[in-house]
């Protein structure tokens, strides 16, 4: 099994210092597996999210949490009868909606979905897309929307969350596209660096603690890869962690030659 470690030392430090509560770096890491095209360390393709409990990886629990920004505003909009019914509240201990009403009791931690997502990679972009069939049978049949997306830097192994949420027109029309994010923007929050989901019944917005992810790639067989996205601060913040992190990055670059 060929392993390619990206920002491994840095991710390890974050895991040790994760905020207490249901939402941690480990529980918020997303895992995907499938076929990729490798063009000299630049990968492209679409992979299904995997059940961590079945594979014994990550935190060993199926599904993932959204690593929400403590104290920020999380908002969702349940559209009905042509009106938008906003419910919002500040994120508490990285759990979204805990002060927002009904969803706080239903969805703890933050994500109401199991592992019904897929990862779409190109040379310079990435997108986590909702695919209702992935969690049921592992078959990629086409996604309806992309709650997180942005620029992929394969040289540093960093996926920046710069998207504003997308609902794919071929799958129908979002009930209230972008309204939850707009409501949060009215409170001075950015619409990027967030989980920004537009559904057929409404939309929801959860600001992320970190605006991007460290990317880990493991080749499990010919053409088959396991990919992880681990929440981390922007790369410039790594300078604060000193030489141990930089040493880890150097080791990763050396291992790429294996």
VENRA-V943411 format. One record per run of one state. SS is the DSSP state (H for helix, E for strand, L for the rest). FROM is the first residue (numbers start at 1). LEN is the number of residues. If there is no record, write none. Layout:
ss:SS from:FROM len:LEN
ss:SS from:FROM len:LEN
This chain:
ss:L from:1 len:1
ss:E from:2 len:3
ss:L from:5 len:3
ss:H from:8 len:9
ss:L from:17 len:8
ss:H from:25 len:4
ss:L from:29 len:1
ss:E from:30 len:6
ss:L from:36 len:1
ss:E from:37 len:2
ss:L from:39 len:4
ss:E from:43 len:7
ss:L from:50 len:2
ss:H from:52 len:4
ss:L from:56 len:12
ss:E from:68 len:1
ss:L from:69 len:4
ss:E from:73 len:8
ss:L from:81 len:2
ss:E from:83 len:8
ss:L from:91 len:1
ss:E from:92 len:1
ss:L from:93 len:2
ss:E from:95 len:1
ss:L from:96 len:6
ss:H from:102 len:5
ss:L from:107 len:10
ss:E from:117 len:5
ss:L from:122 len:3
ss:E from:125 len:6
ss:L from:131 len:3
ss:H from:134 len:4
ss:L from:138 len:7
ss:E from:145 len:9
ss:L from:154 len:4
ss:E from:158 len:4
ss:L from:162 len:4
ss:E from:166 len:2
ss:L from:168 len:1
ss:H from:169 len:3
ss:L from:172 len:7
ss:H from:179 len:7
ss:L from:186 len:8
ss:E from:194 len:5
ss:L from:199 len:3
ss:E from:202 len:7
ss:L from:209 len:3
ss:E from:212 len:10
ss:L from:222 len:2
ss:E from:224 len:9
ss:L from:233 len:2
ss:H from:235 len:7
ss:L from:242 len:1
ss:H from:243 len:13
ss:L from:256 len:3
